[in-house]
C-alpha cells in the first residue's frame, strides 16, 4: 500500500508542530529570551518540514520492512 503525497504532507505538518514547540522550549531554556526562542522556532518549522517531507517520500520508495498485501477478490 502506497501513501499519497498529501498524507506525507499532513504528517509533516503535525510532527513539525510538536517539534517546533520542543525547539522553542529548549531555545528558551538555553537562551532565557522568549523572542529568540520564537525566532528560532519560526525558522526551524519551515526547514524541518521540507526535510521531513523529502525524507518520507524517499522512505516510501524503499522496500525494507514493507510487505505486499494480498488483494482480495469476491
C-alpha positions as CSV (number, residue, x, y, z in Angstrom):
1,X,0.0,0.0,0.0
2,X,1.5,3.3,-1.0
3,X,0.9,6.6,0.8
4,X,-0.4,9.6,-1.1
5,X,1.6,12.8,-1.2
6,X,-0.9,14.7,0.9
7,X,-0.7,12.1,3.7
8,X,3.0,12.7,3.9
9,X,2.4,16.4,3.9
10,X,-0.2,16.2,6.8
11,X,2.2,14.0,8.8
12,X,5.0,16.5,8.2
13,X,2.8,19.4,9.5
14,X,1.6,17.6,12.6
15,X,5.1,16.4,13.5
16,X,6.6,19.8,12.9
17,X,4.0,21.4,15.2
18,X,5.2,19.1,18.1
19,X,8.9,19.5,17.1
20,X,8.7,23.3,16.9
21,X,7.2,23.6,20.4
22,X,10.0,21.4,21.6
23,X,12.6,23.5,19.8
24,X,11.2,26.8,21.2
25,X,11.1,25.3,24.8
26,X,14.7,24.2,24.5
27,X,15.8,27.5,22.9
28,X,14.1,29.4,25.8
29,X,15.7,27.3,28.4
30,X,19.2,27.8,26.9
31,X,18.9,31.5,25.9
32,X,16.4,32.8,28.5
33,X,14.9,35.0,25.8
34,X,11.4,34.3,24.6
35,X,11.9,36.4,21.4
36,X,14.9,34.4,20.4
37,X,13.1,31.1,21.1
38,X,10.2,32.2,18.9
39,X,12.6,33.3,16.1
40,X,14.5,30.0,16.2
41,X,11.2,28.1,16.1
42,X,9.8,30.1,13.2
43,X,12.8,29.4,11.0
44,X,13.1,25.8,12.1
45,X,9.5,24.9,11.4
46,X,9.9,25.6,7.6
47,X,13.3,24.0,7.1
48,X,12.5,20.8,9.0
49,X,9.1,20.4,7.4
50,X,10.6,20.4,4.0
51,X,13.3,18.0,5.1
52,X,10.8,15.7,6.7
53,X,8.6,15.6,3.6
54,X,11.5,14.7,1.4
55,X,12.7,12.1,3.9
56,X,9.2,10.5,3.9
57,X,9.0,10.4,0.1
58,X,12.4,8.7,-0.1
59,X,11.5,6.1,2.5
60,X,8.2,5.4,0.7
61,X,10.3,4.2,-2.2
62,X,12.5,1.9,-0.1
63,X,11.1,-1.6,0.2
64,X,12.9,-2.5,3.5
65,X,10.2,-3.6,6.0
66,X,7.3,-3.5,3.6
67,X,5.1,-6.4,2.7
68,X,2.8,-6.9,-0.3
69,X,-0.8,-7.0,0.9
70,X,-3.0,-9.6,-0.7
71,X,-5.7,-8.3,-3.0
72,X,-9.0,-10.0,-2.2
73,X,-11.5,-10.7,-4.9
74,X,-15.0,-11.7,-4.3
